[in-house]
Amino acid sequence: MTSTTSPPASDTGTTIDIGTLACELATLAPPQAVERLQEVPVAVRAQVLVALSPAISEEILLAMSDETRADVFAAFPQATRAQWTANLAYHEDSIGRLMEPAHVVFRPDLTVAEAVERIRKLSRSILVTYGFIVDPHNHLTGVVAMRDLLLATPQQTMQEIMIARPFFLNDQQTLLEAMRLVVNKHFPVYPVCNSEGRLVGTVRGRTLFEEHAFEISAQMGTMVGVEKEERLSTPLATSFRFRHPWLQINLLTAFVAAAVVGFFQSTIDKMVVLAVFLPVLSGQSGNTGCQSLAVTLRGLTLGDLQPGREKFLVFKEGLLGLFNGILVGLSAAVGMMVYAWSQGNPAYLQLGAIVWVAMIGSCIVSGIAGATIPLFFRKIGADPATASSIFLTTATDVVSMGLFLGLAWLIFW
């Protein structure tokens, strides 16, 4: 992250605090951040983007027009310009997108005295945490911590004091894969190498965890059709464009559930007490499915679900649905019997049995659906959380209402 010694002046003559503006941009959606940057000089735009997390900066850069982006790139220091140009070529979920330049790079034969002199110059503009040791082909061979550098004698070489075979991230790794590797390390900066072991950049630990936290916070919205790009500052028209298509899909799936109820309309007309317990079945099975969905998404996010364990997960969630359905169904059955008896309905025992069986069946199917829906999305290459709650609600409503009314139709028709 580049430091600024004094706030630059805007075109109007007022001073601009880079840190304050960077904090403001971090809260805005990329299109709005681009509009805000248009109010300041190009040189200031470059400084602000460098002060931001690379992930946020690159989202803003991608939202710019080609001409505006070229102007901003021209104002970057050469190393930063080359690094970010390379970053944009990576997949959006890869570590390559989060890289910063590796400024402090030394050869193994460099002496401590020479390295310290270089660091003194570099520290005027950047924060120095580690020195990275590379061979003539730029392969990462070691890392030097500042403490070891201070304790070494001036005549020692980097090779003598470096940590050999250091830990590093691969530029093609996904954020999730990287988080699994660094969760117990807590280094402030991680070197990033390509598949050949060549040093291609660095990524800050804080950047990894900030990006991972953002992904987790966005997951809840994604489940109900809210785009990750939407923020509190997103304009009304843009929010409408993001959300409305999913609401139309949700309405379409609701019609499917309504069609099931309509199919059994004559059964409901014959025994109105059934309508009272439709929300009970729908709500309980929906909650069962959401529990399964939440656990499955958590496992996918944290990498707990190992390849080949999908069938076990589905079986486990179905079994949990069975056990929960038996117990919850007993409570619901008692409630139905009491209510039907109070209404003078002589078939209260049969109605209680119907509720119990329907609750068991709907909880089993809901648990299985909560696990299989995100797994299906992942299999086809989509985000497992994408509107999964919408499809889960449809599945649980259709099954719970259909099973409940279908059993009533078989017994009383």
N, C-alpha and C positions, 0 to 999 in steps of 0.2 A: 504494500500500500504506500503510495507516494505521499510525503508530507508537504505542506505548504507553509512557508515562513510568514507570509503576510497575505491577507485577503486581497484578491484582485478587484479591479474596478470594473463596473459594468459600463455599457454605452451611455447611461444616464449620469455617470459620475459617482454613483453610490457604490460602496464596497460590498462585496459578496463573500459571505462566509461559506467556504467549501463544505465544511462538515455539516452545517445546518441545511444547506441545499441538498446534500447527499441524503440526509435523513428524511427530508421531505420527499425526494424522488423514490425512496425505498417503500413508501406507503402508497404510491400511485401505480395504477396499471400502466404497462408500457406505452400505449398511445398517449395517455395524459402526461407521462413523464417526458415524452418527446416534445409535446406542446410547451411544457414548462421550460425545457432546455432552449427552446427557440428564443426565449426572452433574454438569454445571456450570450456573451461572445463565444466564438468557437473554441478559443483557448480555455475558457472557463468550463465549457462542456467537457472537454477532454480531462481536465483536472477532477471534475466531479465524478465522471465515470470511473476513473482510476481509483477514486476513494471508495467506491461502492464495491460490494461483493461481485466477483466476475460473473456469477450467474445472473444477477440483476442487471448488470451493465450490458451483458450480451443480449438479454431480452429487449432492452431499450434500443440497442444498436439495430437489432433485427426489425424493430418497428419503424425505424427511420427510412426515408427514401434513400436510394442508392447515392444520390448526389450529396445529401446531408451526411450520410455515413462516411463517404470519401473525405469530406471536409474535416470531420472529427478525427478520422484516422491520421490525416496529415498533421494534426496538431499533437498527436501522441509522440512520446519518445520512441526512437527506432525499435528498441527491444520490445516495448509494450505493443507497438503497432504490429510487429511480426508475430508476437505471441497470440494476440487476439485474432488476427487474420487466420492463423492456424487453428485456433479454438473453434471458430465458426464452421470449420469443415467437419467437426466431430458430430456424432449423434447427440441430440439434446439431452439425453439422460446419462451421458458418459462423463467420466472424470476429466476427459480432455476439454470439456466445455468450461471447467472451473479453474483451469490452470492460470498461474501468473508466471512471469519470466523468472528463470533461475539466475539471479544477478551475481551471486557470490559463488563463482565456479573457479576452482584452482587445479593446477596440474600436480601430480604426486611429488615431483621434485622441488616444488616451490618451498622456500624456507618460511619459517614462522614470521621472521622480521618483514619479509616481502609481503606476506599475506596480511599482516597487521596494517601495513602502510596502505594497501589497497582497500581494506575495510574502512579505514579512517575516511577515505574519500567517498566511498559508497554510502556510509552511514549518514552523510549530510542530506541525502535525498530519499533513502529507503531504510526500512527497519531490517536489521541484519540479525538472523536467528542462528542459522547454520551455514557452514561452508561445505560445498559439494565438490568432491574430488573425482575427476574424470580422466580417462586415458586419452591418447591422441585421437581416438575415434569417437570420443564423447560418450563412452560407456561409463556408467556410474560405478566407481570402485570403492568409494568410502564417503563418510560424512564426518565433519569436524564441528564439535560444539564449541561455543565461545569460551566456556570455562576451561576446556582442554587447551585452547589456544593461549589463554592468559597464563596458564601454569607451565607451558612449555618454554624451553630455552630458545632464544632467537635463531640459533643455528640449526635447530631441528627442522626436518622436512614434514610436509603434510602427510606423507606416507607413514611416517613414524608415529604420528599422534592420531591418525584418523581411525574411525570405527569401520573396519572392513566389512564387506558384504552387508551393507545396510538394508533396512526394510524400505521398500518403495511400492508405490501404486502403479498400476498399468493404465495407460491413457485410454484404453478401450473398455475398461471396467465400468459397470454401471454404478450409480451412487449407492444403491443398496448393497452391491457386492463390496464396495469400498468400506461402507459403514460396518459390515460384519468383520472386516479385517482390522479396523482401527478402534473398535469399541473399547478395547482394554489397553490401548497404547497411550492415547492422550498426548501426542506430540503436537507442538504448536504449528509445525510445517512438515509436510511430507513431500519427498521428491517423487516425480512422476516420470516413468520411463516408457518407451515404446516396446514392442514385442522383441526387439533386438537388444534391449537393455541400455539403449542410449537415453541420456537425460534430455527430456523435452520440456520440462517445466516444473513448477511446484504448486502445491495446493495447501491452503491453510486449514488447520483442523477446525477452526471456527467456521470457515466457509462450508465445510462438509456438514457440520451439525446444524448450521442455520438452514441450509438447503434441505436437509433431511426433515427438520422440524416443519418447514413450509410444506413439504410433500405430505406429511402426516396431517397437518391442519387442513389441507385442501381435500383430503380423502373423504371427509364427512360430506362436504358439498358435492363432490363428484358422485357419490352414491345416489343423490337425488337430482342429478342433472345440472349442477352449478359448475361452470367452467373454472379451471384453476386460475385463469387469467383475471377473474372478476375480483375486485377489491371494493372496499367501502367507498372509494373515490370514483369508481367506474360510473360514467354517465348513465342516465336513465335509459336512453335509447340502446346503448350497448348491452346493459344488463338485460333489457327486454329481449334483445336478439339472442343472447346467450341462453336465457331460461325458457322462453316461450315454446320452442320446438319440443323440448322434453315434456312440457305440460300437455301438449297435444298428444304425444305418445302415451303419457300417463292416462289421459282421458280415453284414448282408444282402448287401452288395456282395461280400464274401469268398465267400459261397455261390455267386455267379455264377461266380467264377473256379474254385471247386471243381467246379461243374457241367461246366465245359469239360474239366477233367482226367477227371472221371467218364465223359464221353462217349467218351473215347479209352482207357478202362480196358483193353479187350481188346488194344489196340496196346501198351500198357505191359506187360501180362502176357506178351505174345509176345516183347518185347525190353526186359528190365528195365533195361538200361543207359540208356534214355531218362529214367528217373526221377531218375538221378543228376544230370542236367544241367538239370532243370527250375528249381531254385533259381538256377542260373547265369544262365539267360535272364531270369528274373523280376527278379533283383537288378540286372542290368546295364541292362535296359530301364527299370526304375524309377529308377535313378540318372540316366539320360539325361533322362527326363521331369522329374525334380526340378530338374536344371540349367536346363532350358528354363522351367520354372515360376518359378524364382527370378529369372531375368533378366527375364521378362515382368512379374512383380510389382514388381520394382525400377523398371522403366521406367514402369509405371503410377503408382507412388508418387512418383517424381521428375518426372513429366510429360515424360519423354523420348519417349514414344510419341505422335507427332502424328496427328491425325485423317486417315484415309485410308491410313495406313501399316500397318494390321493385316494385310493380305494379304502384304505384304513380310515382316513378322515371322514369320508362319506358314510362308512359303516358306523363309525363312532357317533356321528351327529344323528344318524337315524335311530341308533340305540338310545341315545339320550332323549330323543323325541318320544320314543316308546315309554321309557320310564316316567318322564315328566307328564306325558299324556295320560298315563294310568292314574297318577295321583291327582293331577289337576282335573281330569275327567270325572273322578269320583266327587270332588267338590262341586263341579258344575252340575253333575247328575242329581246330587242332593238338592241343589238350588232349583233345578227344573221341576223335580218332584214336588217340592214344597209349593212352588208357584202354581203348578198345574192343579195340585190338590186344593189350594186356596181358591182357585177359579172354578172348582167343582168339576174338573175334567176327570172322568173315570180312568183314563188311560195314562195316569201319571207315572206308573211304573214303567210302561213301555217307552214313554217320552224320556225318562231318566236314563234308560238303557241306550236309547238312540244318541243322546248327548254324550254319554260316556264313550261309546264306540267311535262316534264322529270326532270327538276330541283326541282320542288316541291316534286315529288315522291321520288327522290333519296335522298333529304335532310331529308325527314321523315324517310325513311328506315335507313339512316346512323345514325341519332340520336338514333333510337331504338337499332341499332346494337352496337353502342358505349356504351350503358348502359347494354345490355343483355350479351355481350361477357364476361366481367369480372364477372358478377353475375353468369354466367354458370360455369366459372372456379372455383369460390368459392364454388358453390353447390357440385361439384364433388371432393372437397377437395384439389384443386390445387391453386397455387398462382394466384390471379386475374389478375396480370400484365403479366403473362407468355406469351410472344409472342403475346399478344392481338392485338398489332398494325398490325402484319402480317395478322391475320384473319380478322381484321377490313378492311384493305385495299382490300382484296379479295372481301368481301361482298359489299363494296361501289363501286368498279370497275364493278362488275358483274351487280349490280342493275342499276347504272347510265347509263352504256353503253347499257345494254340490254333494258332498258326502252326507251332510246333515239332512238336507232336504230329500236326497235320494233314498236314504234309509227310511225316512218318514213315509215317503211315497210307497215303498215296498210293503210296509207294515199296515198302513191305513187306507191305501187306495182300494 
